[in-house]
Amino acid sequence: MTARGFIDRPVPRIGMRINDVALSLGVSPNTILKLVEEGRLPRPRVWNRTKIWRVAEIDAALAEWPTDRPVDEPEPEDLEEWRAEA
């Protein structure tokens, strides 16, 4: 630790607030709320009134999202039915 008490090495993040989640995904906080409401991202954990998304849960949800496909490949029928598990 440094003289001011700051850790002088990287600390892994296990949770993020909404602005950090939005920044990480390159979208707005409103988009994060919409993705949560649609079931495409997990709901946050709540401590007092602070909402925190677990990085591992965000990563797991993103891993289940469909990947990009070639333009000439037909869209899967169940693509619109996909939802992240709670």
VEXLO-259840 format. One record per atom (N, C-alpha, C, O): residue in one letter; x, y, z. Coordinates in steps of 0.02 Angstrom, whole numbers, plus 50000, padded with zeros to 5 digits. Layout:
<atoms>
AXYZ ...
</atoms>
This chain:
<atoms>
M500424994150000 M500005000050000 M500445006250000 M501005006150024 T500185011549973 T500555017849972 T500425021750035 T500025019550077 A500745027450042 A500675031550101 A499955033850112 A499745034650170 R499575034750060 R498885037150067 R498395031350078 R497795032550087 G498635025250078 G498195019550089 G497905016550026 G497505011850030 F498105019049968 F497865016249906 F498265009949889 F498865009649902 I497935005249860 I498274999149839 I498645000649774 I498355003549727 D499274998849771 D499685000449712 D499734994649663 D500224994149626 R499244990249662 R499224984749614 R498504983949590 R498034986149623 P498414980749533 P497734979849508 P497304975649555 P497534970649582 V496694977749563 V496214974049604 V495664971649558 V495344975649524 P495534965149556 P495004962649511 P494324965249532 P494164965549592 R493924967049483 R493244969449498 R492774963549497 R492774959549451 I492384962949549 I491884957649551 I491184960349544 I490704956549534 G491114966949550 G490464970049543 G490524977049514 G491034980449522 M489994979149481 M489984985849450 M489304989049460 M488794985749462 R489314995649466 R488694999449467 R488465000449395 R488844999049348 I487865002949386 I487565003349320 I487975007349270 I488035005449212 N488275012949292 N488675017049245 N489285013149220 N489475013849162 D489585009149264 D490155005149243 D489954999549196 D490314998049148 V489374996449209 V489134991249164 V488994994249095 V489194991349044 A488664999949094 A488515003249031 A489155005048994 A489205004048933 L489635007849029 L490275009648998 L490625003548970 L490915003748916 S490614998149008 S490944991948986 S490634989148922 S490994986348880 L489984989848915 L489634987248855 L489564992348800 L489334990748745 G489754998548814 G489705003848763 G489005006048749 G488845008048693 V488575005848800 V487875007948792 V487705012748849 V488125014048892 S487095015248850 S486875019748903 S486595015848963 S486405010048956 P486575019049021 P486245015749079 P485525013949065 P485285008749089 N485175018049025 N484475016249008 N484445009848967 N483985005848975 T484935008848924 T484955002648885 T485074996648931 T484784991348921 I485504997548982 I485614992049030 I484954990349064 I484794984449070 L484584995349087 L483944994049119 L483464990449072 L483094985949093 K483464992349008 K483034989148959 K483244981848949 K482814977448946 L483894980548944 L484144973748935 L483974969348995 L483814963448987 V483994972249055 V483804968549115 V483054966949113 V482844961349127 E482654971949095 E481924970949093 E481734965649041 E481264961849051 E482104965448985 E481974960548933 E482244953548950 E482094948748916 G482644953149004 G482924946749023 G483574945148987 G483814939448990 R483864949948952 R484484948748915 R485104949848958 R485654947648940 L485024953249014 L485554953949064 L485254952149132 L484654952949142 P485674949749178 P485414947949244 P485214954149285 P485454959649272 R484784952949333 R484594958349379 R485174959649426 R485574955149439 P485234965849450 P485794967449496 P485674964649566 P485104963149585 R486204964049603 R486164962549674 R486034969249710 R486234974449684 V485714969049767 V485554975249802 V485834974949873 V485714970149910 W486194980049891 W486434980849960 W486224987849982 W486434992749952 N485814988150035 N485474994350053 N485104996749992 N484644993349969 R485285002449964 R484955004749902 R485445004749843 R485285007449790 T486015001749852 T486515001449799 T486414995149757 T486374989649784 K486364996149692 K486284990549646 K486964988949615 K487304993349588 I487154982549620 I487804980349594 I487714974149551 I487404969249572 W487984974549491 W487984968749446 W488624964949455 W489164967849455 R488574958349464 R489164954049468 R489464953349399 R489124951549351 V490114954649394 V490464954149330 V490394947049301 V490294946349241 A490444942049343 A490394935149320 A489704933749289 A489654930149240 E489174936549318 E488504935449291 E488404939149225 E488074936549180 I488684945149220 I488644948849156 I489014944849102 I488764943949047 D489604942449119 D490014938649072 D489644932249050 D489644930548991 A489334928849097 A488964922649081 A488364924149036 A488234920348990 A488014929649050 A487444931449008 A487674933148937 A487364931048889 L488214936848931 L488464938748864 L488704932648825 L488634932348764 A488964927748860 A489194921648827 A488614917748795 A488724913848749 E488014918848820 E487424915548793 E487084919348737 E486654916748702 W487284925748727 W486994929648672 W487184926448606 W487714923348600 P486744927048556 P486904924348490 P487514927948461 P487634933848475 T487894924448420 T488454927548386 T488214930348319 T487684928548295 D488624934648291 D488474937348225 D488484931648175 D488854926848183 R488084932248123 R488064927048072 R488164930148004 R488044936147995 P488384926247955 P488454928947888 P487784931547862 P487254929047881 V487814936547819 V487214939747793 V486764934847757 V486144935447761 D487044930047722 D486624925447683 D486344919547724 D485964915447698 E486534919247788 E486284913847831 E485604915947859 E485544921547885 P485094911647856 P484444913447883 P484464914247959 P484854910947993 E484044918647984 E484004919848055 E483664913948089 E483154911548066 P483964911448145 P483644905948181 P482954907948206 P482844913648225 E482494903248205 E481814904648227 E481764906548300 E481344910648319 D482194903648341 D482144904848413 D482574910748437 D482644911648497 L482864914748392 L483294920348412 L482914925348454 L483184927848504 E482304926748437 E481914931648475 E481694928948543 E481504932748587 E481704922448551 E481484919348614 E482034918748666 E481904916748722 W482654920448647 W483214919748693 W483144924448752 W482974930348743 R483284921948812 R483274926048872 R483834923548918 R483974917648920 A484134928148956 A484644926149005 A484294922849063 A483734924649081 E484624917949092 E484344914749152 E484444919249211 E484964922449218 A483944919449255 A483984923849314 A484444920949366 A484534923949419 
</atoms>
